[in-house]
Amino acid sequence: MDDLPLLPLREPWINGCQTLVRYIQLRGSLKPRVRELIELDFWWQVHKVAQADARPFVLEMLRMKAPKGVQANVLAAFNRTEDGNEMYFDIAIVTVIQEELLAAKIVFGIADAKADRRIDGFQYWFAAITTEEGDSLRVVITMIGESGPKPCFNACERLFAGFGIGLCILCGIAAGVKEKLKLGDVLMAKAVLDYESARLEPGGPEKRPQQAVLDKLIYRDLLYFDPGQGWHVLLDKCLEDLRTRRPEVPIEGEWRPSCRLGVLLSGEKLVADGSLPAMRKEYHEEGVALEMEGSGFASCCREHTVPWLIFRGISDHGDPEKSALGRWQAPAALAAATLIRTFLTTSYHPLGR
């Protein structure tokens, strides 16, 4: 037997920990012996995972074993360092430009707050929201400040090095296919397609687009998500605040954007020549929006085993009118941010809850 080769496990250790914690939570009436065996399996697997990656799963296991009345206190105690600073957040909101950051801060109730933490030049704002089920979600918001996949990857690296993150969301604007999305509508990306990937051959480059897809559990939450009237009620409220800060917002009367699931095209190019419909036909029939950060964002999240989502408000259609539509950046970002908060409070199920 000692001479037999060890077969590699098909499932990464961290995925096994995530599955076990979720199973225990969803199967609360497990027989004591079965629960004990599953917990033993969890503790055996979790020691093989990097400490930072294991943290959220360990915290959820400890919370579940604690009496109901003190579960929140368990999380509060373990989510702080010796000096009392927060280290773990249920949600991270990543933005790219100032208008996106402003929209996120308005939606999460910290529009005028100063940064709570600065790390390597990046600034971070802390917030908290309560779900319809009464759970509290701790949120950290940051801004990259540069467009493109590489700056996004690097900024997320700093984010994950400084904090434990349960779910990371890229929030902002994109160009949308005019026939599929109107200005202000929001794309919820079910996949990101990096259209820049290619192999250089003697006859010219051979295009090899790379696709990143959502974590299955997160995707299912998104699939069943129905924003209802709650999204637009929140949007109306936040739009009033935005108008006081950005009087040039080009929206009059009732504003009722829509949202849809689709594929997000991502690459280094800033498209303003009207080629987006042709790119959709070339790369993916469900590719209804395009931006520059999604591929780097998804890649970094995957590298750190952090579940991710991308919400993009449509601020232009990638055509020559792009520059003239600059006033749509803030409201489009606001539409995305309000939809994110609506999703988190009504339909998102954090690990183990």
C-alpha positions as CSV (number, residue, x, y, z in Angstrom):
1,M,0.0,0.0,0.0
2,D,2.8,2.4,0.8
3,D,4.0,2.2,-2.8
4,L,0.7,3.4,-4.2
5,P,0.8,6.9,-5.7
6,L,-1.3,9.6,-3.9
7,L,-4.2,10.7,-6.1
8,P,-4.7,14.5,-6.2
9,L,-8.0,15.7,-4.8
10,R,-10.3,17.2,-7.4
11,E,-11.6,19.8,-5.1
12,P,-9.4,22.5,-3.6
13,W,-9.2,22.5,0.2
14,I,-10.8,25.9,0.5
15,N,-13.8,24.9,-1.6
16,G,-14.2,21.8,0.6
17,C,-14.2,24.1,3.7
18,Q,-16.8,26.4,2.1
19,T,-19.0,23.5,1.2
20,L,-18.9,21.9,4.6
21,V,-19.7,25.1,6.5
22,R,-22.6,25.8,4.2
23,Y,-23.9,22.2,4.5
24,I,-23.9,22.3,8.3
25,Q,-25.7,25.6,8.3
26,L,-28.4,24.5,5.8
27,R,-28.8,21.1,7.5
28,G,-29.3,22.4,11.0
29,S,-31.2,19.2,12.1
30,L,-28.3,16.9,11.4
31,K,-27.9,14.0,13.8
32,P,-25.3,14.8,16.4
33,R,-22.9,12.0,15.2
34,V,-23.2,13.1,11.6
35,R,-22.6,16.7,12.5
36,E,-19.6,15.7,14.6
37,L,-18.0,13.8,11.7
38,I,-18.6,16.7,9.3
39,E,-17.1,19.2,11.8
40,L,-14.0,16.9,12.2
41,D,-13.7,16.8,8.4
42,F,-13.9,20.6,8.3
43,W,-11.2,21.1,11.0
44,W,-8.9,18.6,9.2
45,Q,-9.3,20.4,5.9
46,V,-9.1,24.0,7.2
47,H,-5.6,23.5,8.6
48,K,-4.4,23.0,5.0
49,V,-5.7,26.4,3.9
50,A,-3.8,29.7,4.3
51,Q,-4.7,31.5,7.5
52,A,-6.2,34.5,5.8
53,D,-8.3,32.3,3.5
54,A,-9.4,30.1,6.4
55,R,-10.5,33.0,8.6
56,P,-14.1,33.5,7.4
57,F,-14.9,29.8,7.5
58,V,-13.5,29.4,11.0
59,L,-15.4,32.4,12.2
60,E,-18.7,31.1,10.7
61,M,-18.1,27.7,12.4
62,L,-17.4,29.3,15.7
63,R,-20.5,31.5,15.3
64,M,-22.7,28.6,14.6
65,K,-21.5,26.7,17.7
66,A,-22.1,29.7,19.9
67,P,-25.4,30.2,21.7
68,K,-27.8,32.2,19.5
69,G,-27.8,35.2,21.8
70,V,-24.0,35.7,21.6
71,Q,-23.4,34.7,18.0
72,A,-23.0,38.3,16.9
73,N,-20.5,38.9,19.8
74,V,-18.4,36.0,18.6
75,L,-18.0,37.6,15.2
76,A,-17.4,41.1,16.7
77,A,-14.6,39.7,19.0
78,F,-12.8,37.8,16.3
79,N,-13.1,40.5,13.6
80,R,-10.9,42.9,15.5
81,T,-7.1,43.1,16.1
82,E,-5.6,43.8,19.5
83,D,-5.9,47.6,18.8
84,G,-9.6,47.3,18.0
85,N,-9.2,47.8,14.2
86,E,-11.6,45.9,11.9
87,M,-10.0,43.1,9.8
88,Y,-12.8,41.1,8.2
89,F,-15.6,42.4,6.1
90,D,-18.5,40.6,4.6
91,I,-18.5,42.7,1.5
92,A,-15.9,44.8,-0.4
93,I,-17.0,47.3,-2.9
94,V,-14.4,48.2,-5.5
95,T,-14.8,51.3,-7.7
96,V,-12.5,52.8,-10.3
97,I,-13.2,56.5,-10.7
98,Q,-14.4,59.3,-8.5
99,E,-18.0,59.3,-9.7
100,E,-18.3,55.5,-8.9
101,L,-16.8,56.0,-5.5
102,L,-19.2,58.9,-4.8
103,A,-22.2,56.8,-5.8
104,A,-21.1,53.9,-3.6
105,K,-20.6,56.2,-0.6
106,I,-24.0,57.8,-1.1
107,V,-25.7,54.4,-1.3
108,F,-24.0,53.0,1.8
109,G,-24.6,56.1,3.9
110,I,-21.1,57.5,4.2
111,A,-21.0,60.2,1.5
112,D,-19.2,62.8,3.6
113,A,-17.1,60.4,5.7
114,K,-13.3,60.5,5.6
115,A,-11.4,57.3,4.9
116,D,-11.2,54.9,7.9
117,R,-7.9,53.3,6.7
118,R,-5.1,54.1,4.3
119,I,-2.8,51.3,3.1
120,D,0.0,51.9,0.4
121,G,-1.8,55.0,-0.8
122,F,-5.2,53.3,-1.2
123,Q,-8.1,54.6,1.0
124,Y,-10.8,52.5,2.5
125,W,-14.2,53.5,4.0
126,F,-16.1,51.3,6.4
127,A,-19.9,50.9,6.5
128,A,-22.6,48.5,7.7
129,I,-26.0,47.5,6.4
130,T,-28.8,45.2,7.8
131,T,-30.5,42.6,5.6
132,E,-34.2,41.9,5.6
133,E,-33.5,38.8,7.8
134,G,-31.8,41.0,10.4
135,D,-28.2,40.1,9.7
136,S,-25.6,42.8,9.8
137,L,-23.1,43.0,6.9
138,R,-19.9,44.9,7.3
139,V,-18.8,46.7,4.2
140,V,-15.5,48.2,3.0
141,I,-15.4,50.5,0.0
142,T,-12.3,51.6,-2.0
143,M,-11.3,53.2,-5.3
144,I,-8.6,52.0,-7.7
145,G,-8.1,55.4,-9.4
146,E,-6.7,54.0,-12.7
147,S,-8.4,52.2,-15.5
148,G,-7.4,48.8,-16.9
149,P,-7.1,45.2,-15.7
150,K,-3.6,45.5,-14.2
151,P,-4.3,48.5,-11.9
152,C,-7.4,46.7,-10.8
153,F,-5.6,43.4,-10.1
154,N,-2.9,45.3,-8.1
155,A,-5.5,47.3,-6.1
156,C,-7.4,44.1,-5.2
157,E,-4.1,42.5,-4.1
158,R,-3.7,45.3,-1.6
159,L,-7.3,44.9,-0.5
160,F,-7.0,41.2,0.2
161,A,-3.6,41.7,1.9
162,G,-5.1,44.2,4.3
163,F,-8.5,42.7,5.0
164,G,-10.4,39.4,5.1
165,I,-13.2,39.6,2.5
166,G,-16.3,37.5,2.2
167,L,-17.5,38.7,-1.2
168,C,-15.9,41.3,-3.5
169,I,-18.0,43.4,-5.8
170,L,-16.8,45.6,-8.7
171,C,-19.2,48.5,-9.0
172,G,-19.2,51.1,-11.7
173,I,-20.0,52.0,-15.3
174,A,-19.6,50.4,-18.7
175,A,-20.5,50.8,-22.3
176,G,-23.6,48.8,-23.3
177,V,-25.0,47.5,-26.6
178,K,-27.6,50.1,-27.5
179,E,-30.2,47.4,-28.7
180,K,-29.9,45.6,-25.3
181,L,-29.3,48.2,-22.7
182,K,-30.3,51.8,-22.4
183,L,-28.4,54.5,-20.5
184,G,-28.7,53.9,-16.8
185,D,-29.6,50.2,-17.1
186,V,-27.5,47.8,-15.1
187,L,-25.7,44.7,-16.2
188,M,-25.2,42.0,-13.6
189,A,-22.3,39.9,-15.0
190,K,-22.7,36.2,-14.9
191,A,-19.3,35.9,-16.6
192,V,-16.4,38.0,-17.7
193,L,-14.8,37.5,-21.1
194,D,-11.2,38.7,-21.5
195,Y,-11.3,39.3,-25.3
196,E,-7.6,40.4,-25.4
197,S,-6.1,37.0,-25.0
198,A,-4.4,35.6,-28.1
199,R,-1.7,33.4,-29.4
200,L,0.8,34.9,-31.9
201,E,1.1,32.8,-35.0
202,P,3.1,33.3,-38.2
203,G,-0.1,34.2,-40.0
204,G,-1.3,36.6,-37.4
205,P,-2.7,36.5,-33.8
206,E,-5.1,33.7,-33.0
207,K,-7.7,35.0,-30.6
208,R,-8.3,32.9,-27.5
209,P,-10.7,34.8,-25.2
210,Q,-10.6,33.7,-21.6
211,Q,-13.8,33.4,-19.6
212,A,-14.2,33.7,-15.8
213,V,-17.5,32.6,-14.3
214,L,-19.2,33.3,-10.9
215,D,-19.1,31.0,-7.9
216,K,-22.1,28.6,-8.2
217,L,-23.6,29.6,-4.9
218,I,-23.3,33.3,-5.6
219,Y,-24.7,32.8,-9.1
220,R,-27.7,31.1,-7.7
221,D,-28.4,34.0,-5.4
222,L,-28.1,36.3,-8.3
223,L,-30.3,34.1,-10.5
224,Y,-33.2,34.3,-8.1
225,F,-32.8,38.0,-7.4
226,D,-35.8,40.1,-8.1
227,P,-35.1,43.8,-7.2
228,G,-38.8,44.7,-7.3
229,Q,-39.9,48.2,-6.3
230,G,-37.4,48.4,-3.5
231,W,-34.5,49.1,-5.9
232,H,-36.3,52.1,-7.5
233,V,-37.4,53.5,-4.1
234,L,-33.8,53.4,-2.9
235,L,-32.6,54.9,-6.2
236,D,-35.0,57.8,-5.9
237,K,-33.8,58.6,-2.4
238,C,-30.1,58.4,-3.4
239,L,-30.6,60.4,-6.6
240,E,-31.8,63.3,-4.5
241,D,-28.5,63.3,-2.7
242,L,-26.6,62.9,-5.9
243,R,-28.3,65.9,-7.5
244,T,-27.2,68.1,-4.6
245,R,-23.6,67.1,-5.3
246,R,-23.8,66.8,-9.1
247,P,-26.4,69.3,-10.4
248,E,-25.6,68.4,-14.0
249,V,-27.2,65.0,-13.7
250,P,-29.2,64.6,-16.9
251,I,-32.3,63.0,-15.4
252,E,-35.7,64.6,-15.2
253,G,-38.9,63.1,-13.8
254,E,-39.3,59.5,-12.9
255,W,-36.3,57.3,-13.6
256,R,-36.9,53.5,-13.8
257,P,-33.8,51.7,-15.2
258,S,-33.9,48.0,-15.7
259,C,-31.3,45.2,-14.9
260,R,-30.3,42.0,-16.6
261,L,-27.9,39.1,-16.4
262,G,-25.3,38.9,-19.2
263,V,-21.7,38.5,-20.2
264,L,-19.3,41.4,-19.7
265,L,-16.5,41.9,-22.3
266,S,-13.3,43.2,-20.7
267,G,-10.0,44.3,-22.1
268,E,-7.4,47.1,-22.3
269,K,-9.1,49.1,-25.0
270,L,-11.4,52.1,-24.4
271,V,-14.0,51.5,-27.1
272,A,-15.6,54.7,-28.6
273,D,-15.8,53.8,-32.3
274,G,-19.2,52.0,-32.4
275,S,-17.6,48.6,-32.7
276,L,-19.3,47.1,-29.6
277,P,-22.1,45.3,-31.5
278,A,-19.6,43.7,-33.8
279,M,-17.5,42.6,-30.9
280,R,-20.6,41.0,-29.3
281,K,-21.1,39.0,-32.5
282,E,-17.5,38.0,-32.6
283,Y,-16.9,37.0,-29.0
284,H,-20.2,36.1,-27.3
285,E,-23.8,36.6,-28.1
286,E,-24.6,37.4,-24.5
287,G,-21.8,40.0,-24.3
288,V,-23.9,43.1,-23.9
289,A,-21.5,45.5,-22.2
290,L,-17.8,46.3,-22.2
291,E,-15.3,47.8,-19.8
292,M,-11.6,47.6,-18.8
293,E,-11.3,46.2,-15.3
294,G,-13.4,43.1,-15.0
295,S,-10.8,40.6,-16.3
296,G,-8.2,41.8,-13.8
297,F,-10.7,41.9,-11.0
298,A,-12.0,38.4,-11.6
299,S,-8.5,37.0,-12.0
300,C,-7.3,38.5,-8.6
301,C,-10.4,37.3,-6.8
302,R,-9.9,33.8,-8.2
303,E,-6.3,33.9,-7.2
304,H,-7.3,34.6,-3.6
305,T,-10.4,32.3,-3.6
306,V,-12.7,35.3,-2.9
307,P,-16.2,35.0,-4.4
308,W,-17.0,38.0,-6.7
309,L,-19.7,39.9,-8.5
310,I,-19.7,42.7,-11.1
311,F,-22.5,45.3,-11.4
312,R,-22.1,47.9,-14.2
313,G,-24.4,50.8,-14.9
314,I,-24.5,51.8,-18.6
315,S,-23.1,55.3,-19.1
316,D,-22.6,55.2,-22.9
317,H,-22.8,52.9,-25.9
318,G,-19.1,52.8,-26.9
319,D,-19.7,55.1,-29.9
320,P,-18.5,58.6,-30.9
321,E,-21.1,60.1,-28.6
322,K,-19.3,58.7,-25.6
323,S,-17.5,62.0,-24.6
324,A,-20.8,63.9,-24.8
325,L,-22.4,61.5,-22.3
326,G,-20.0,62.2,-19.4
327,R,-22.8,63.4,-17.3
328,W,-24.3,59.9,-17.3
329,Q,-21.3,58.4,-15.3
330,A,-22.6,59.4,-11.9
331,P,-26.2,58.3,-12.3
332,A,-25.2,55.1,-14.0
333,A,-22.8,54.3,-11.2
334,L,-25.6,55.1,-8.7
335,A,-28.0,52.7,-10.4
336,A,-25.4,49.9,-10.1
337,A,-24.6,50.8,-6.4
338,T,-28.3,50.9,-5.4
339,L,-28.9,47.6,-7.1
340,I,-26.0,46.1,-5.2
341,R,-27.3,47.2,-1.9
342,T,-30.8,45.9,-2.8
343,F,-29.3,42.5,-3.7
344,L,-27.3,42.3,-0.5
345,T,-30.2,43.1,1.7
346,T,-32.8,40.9,0.0
347,S,-31.2,38.0,-1.8
348,Y,-27.5,37.4,-0.9
349,H,-26.8,34.6,1.5
350,P,-23.3,35.0,3.1
351,L,-21.3,31.8,3.8
352,G,-22.9,29.8,6.6
353,R,-26.0,32.0,7.1
